[in-house]
Amino acid sequence: MEKDLEKNIGNKIKRLRQFLNMSQDELAQKIGYSKSFISKIENGNISVAIATLSKIAKVLGVELSWFFEEEEEGQPIYIMKRVDINQSPKDDDYFFGYSYYPLANNKRLPFIQTFLVHVPQQVKDKKPFTHDEEEFAYVIRGTIDLYYDGTLYRLEEGDNAYFDGTIPHMFLPVDGDAHVLVVMVRKNQKQENH
């Protein structure tokens, strides 16, 4: 059982490292170990201390808990039905003035998250905010003003934008409620560290 867990963790590290175009050498240097140590981890040949796994998680841009989540093998497609998404928001569903509905996200790719964002006509106490991810926004319904770094950009149904989330931004409704498809992408750790 423990051997299976080691193998699973090793596979996840290898897959994510390769996706980020990071070599074993680069990962080893960033956490202060040798390339052969990383190779042994990825092949499931050794147990990894939580402290070491935590360092690897930070470099790869995931939460430590992601390594221990079970994957549904043989499931190449993730489907979420409209009835599970399109709900009427309640007052306590709002976060930063919007309500967020997670879409069919793939646990194997935790650095990409998709949401349906409801931008209500009455946005209370709205202030620009930032986050570490890059963001893609596609207006599905309605019209919004995208406030980005002090400038307003009018986005109508079908318009979209891609931007750096570390710059202050927010969605403002124009003529009633709007719905925006948002894809958040964690930045490539390799690029961040150069």
N, C-alpha and C positions, 0 to 999 in steps of 0.2 A: 504493500500500500504506500509506504513512504517512498519507495523507489519510483512508483508511478507519479507521485507528486513532484519529485525531483525532475523527472523526465518532462512533465507538463510545464513546469516553471522554466526549464531549459529551453524548451521549444518556443515558449512565449517570448523569452528574451531574444532568441535568435531571430524569430520572425520580425519582431519590432525593430531590432537593431538593423536588419537588412532593409526594412522599409524606409528607415531614416538614412540609408546609405552610409552607415557608420561601420567601420571595420572593427574586428575584435581588438586590434591594437589600440584604436582610438578609445573604445569603451574601457579597456584595461587602464589606460593612462588616466582617464577622467576619474576612475574610482581608486586608483593607486595599487593596482594588482598587475600580474603578468598576463600576456595573451594566452598562455597555456591554461591559466586559471579560468579565464572566460570560456575557453574551449571545453574544459571539463564540466563547467556549469551547464553550458548549452547542450552537451551530450548526456546530461543527467548522471554523470559519474561521481559527483560529490554533493554533499548537503551544503547549503548556503546559510550562513548566519543571517538573522533578520537585519542586523546593522548593515551588512554588505548588500543585501537585497534592497534595503532602503536607499542606499547610495545609487544602485543600478536604476531603481525606479525614478529617482530624481533626474538622472542623466537622460533617461529615455522619455521623460515627461509623462509618467503615469503615476497613479496612486499605488501604494504598496499593496493594498487589498486586491488590485487587479490580478496579481500573480496567483491568487488563491481562489479566484472565481472559476466555477466549472464552466467549461465550454460545451455547447451542444454540438457534438461532432456530427458531420454529415448534413449540416443545415446551411447550405450556401445562400439561402434566401431568407429574409426577415420581412414579414408582412404585418401591417397594422391596419385594421379596418377603420373606415371613416367614423363609424359609430363610437369607436374608442378614442377618437381625437376630438371631434367637433362637439364639444360640450359648452354649455353656457357658463361663462366664468362667474364665480362668486366673489364677493368683496375680498375674502381672505386668500384668493388665488393669485392676487397681483404681487409682482415683484419688480421693483424699479418702475412702477406705474403700468406694467404690462402683465398679461397672463401668458404663461409659457406652456405649450403642450409638447412633450417629447415625442418624436416620431420613431420609426423603426430603425433604431441604432444597432450597430454590430458590436458586440462585446469584444470581438477580436481586434477591433480598431478603436480603442478608447480615446484616441486623440482626435477623432472626428465625431461631432455630435450635431444632430439635426433637431430643429424645433419649429413649431408653428407658433408665431407670436401674434397675439391679439393686441392691437394698439387701440384702446378705447378713445372715443371722441373727447371725453373728459379725462385728461391726464392731470392728476393732482400732484403738485409739488415736484414736478419733473426736473431733474438736473442731469447734465451729461455725466456719463460714467465711463470707466475703462475696464478692460480685462486683458489677460495675457495672450489670448488667441487672435488669429486672423479671422475675419468674418465675411461671409457672403450673405447678402440679403436680396431676396426676390419678392417683389410685391405681387401677391396673389389677388388681393381684392382691396379696392379703395385707393387712396392717395396719401402719401406721407411726405413730410419734409424731413430729410435726413440731415440732422445737425452734425457736422463733422469738423472739428478743429476750428470752430468759430464761423463756419460758412454753412448756409442752408442749401441743400440740393433737393429739388422737387422730383419725387419718384412716383410715377403713376403705375397702374396695373400693367404688369409685364416688364417694367423697368427693374434693373438690378444693379447692385454695387458690390465691390470687393474692397475691403479696407483693413487697416491695422487696428486692432482693438485696443492697443495701448494709448491711442489718441482719443481724447474725450469726444463722445458721440451719444446720440439718442435719436429715437424716432418720434416725430410729432404728427398727429393726425391733421388732415386738412379739412375735408368735408365729411365728417362722420368716422365711424370705426374703419380700421384697416386690418388686413391680415398679411403677415410677412413670413415667408419661408426663410429660416436662418440656418446656415451651416457654419459651425465654429470649428476651426482647425488649429490645433496646437502647433506652434512654430517648430520647425525642424531644429532639434537640439544641436545638431552639428553646426548649423548656420549661426545660432545664437552664441555659441562659445568661441567664435572666431573674431 
